[in-house]
Amino acid sequence: MTPAAGTIPSLEILDVSYWKNRFDRQAARFSDYNRPLSLSGDSNSYYNMAYGVDGYVSMFEATRQEAYLDAALRLINNVIDDATSSRRLGARAFNDSYLGWVSQREDVAGRELPLFESYLWRYVCRLLTALKANSTVYGRDIYKRQYDSILAFTEVNIFDKWYMRGLNRHIYRQNTNMASHWAYIALHLRRHTNNSVRKNRCDAVHANIASVGLPNYGGASLKRQMQLSAAFPGAYSWSNRWGSHSPPAQDVSHSNAEISYIAEGRDYAGIWTSTDITRFCATLRRAVMPRKPMYVDGTGKSTGWIADGFVKLGRFSATVQRALESYEVQGQGQYMAAMAENARRLLTG
């Protein structure tokens, strides 16, 4: 069979340039959406901006083009520039010395929230890893200064802040998807911090959430949550409720958080194995993509949106990548960027 134009012949997958062209065609709209969020001073807006940072980082990883890195850095620097001492954030803030933001969303207005910050900052930490891994970029003063500044802010005003405000309450969160954000942050931050105490804390946070077990939830961990599916042989199903294996399963939308972390975890730690990845790929291909269910066990009905996590499984398998190429629910920006990075990894091994 002759490969289609724009494919990598040995794998018969669409190449990086195909996904770059698709991303670039909607780049103005992508920027117009994310830039105001970065300037809002509202942590709820930062939650929504996370997809923008993730998309730009993936495009930088896939292409090595600095324009994408610059776009991500502008968003992050805007957010950091708006950070304010908690003592000046109002009566509902923590009133301590750390810098941060409050949410303007009506139901949680005036509060500092670990969810909104961690949702974005996992991808900020990944940007630090991507920037440092590119020796040409990392060696330039303009980028090294930004790396150092973002890292210093992250160490103190993201990780230390929520750790010291209460590890069990704010980092070992009440469900699997929220806790996975902190596993993601810790996984990356420990690769950058030079502080031995902080590095050990990152290691412990990551290990406890991923496999060792959470002290405030009876030793539950993400590893222990995963169960082989009865309906889809070889696939995983899990609950977002710590220690539970009863229905309903985790919903597909929020499960993207766990999968996004696990895709990173496979790269940088030995906790998530090739067998695990194969089982998550089976969940995607057998339960999620054909059924567009509400839950990862294939039940219920939803939109089929998977851009934030499941799409990243394509980096491990050309078969999965080809399935994602023809998936009819392809979100803007972030999906295209993840597919570009998947193609790069598959091509370069």
Sequence and secondary structure as in RCSB ss.txt:
>XXXX:A:sequence
MTPAAGTIPSLEILDVSYWKNRFDRQAARFSDYNRPLSLSGDSNSYYNMAYGVDGYVSMFEATRQEAYLDAALRL
INNVIDDATSSRRLGARAFNDSYLGWVSQREDVAGRELPLFESYLWRYVCRLLTALKANSTVYGRDIYKRQYDSI
LAFTEVNIFDKWYMRGLNRHIYRQNTNMASHWAYIALHLRRHTNNSVRKNRCDAVHANIASVGLPNYGGASLKRQ
MQLSAAFPGAYSWSNRWGSHSPPAQDVSHSNAEISYIAEGRDYAGIWTSTDITRFCATLRRAVMPRKPMYVDGTG
KSTGWIADGFVKLGRFSATVQRALESYEVQGQGQYMAAMAENARRLLTG
>XXXX:A:secstr
    TTEETTTTEE HHHHHHHHHHTHHHHHHHHHHHHTS BHHHHHHHHHHHHHHHHHHHHH  HHHHHHHHHH
HHHHHHT EEGGGS TTS  SS EE B  SGGGTT   HHHHHHHHHHHHHHHHHHHH HHHHTSHHHHHHHHHH
HHHHIIIIIIHHHHHHHHHHTS SBHHHHHHHHHHHHHHTTT   HHHHHHHHHHHHIIIII  GGGTT  HHHH
 EE SSSTT EE  SBTT  SSS  BHHHHHHHHHHHHHHHHH SSS HHHHHHHHHIIIIIITTT  SBTTS S
      TTTGGGGGGG HHHHHHHHT S   STHHHHHHHHHHHHHHH 
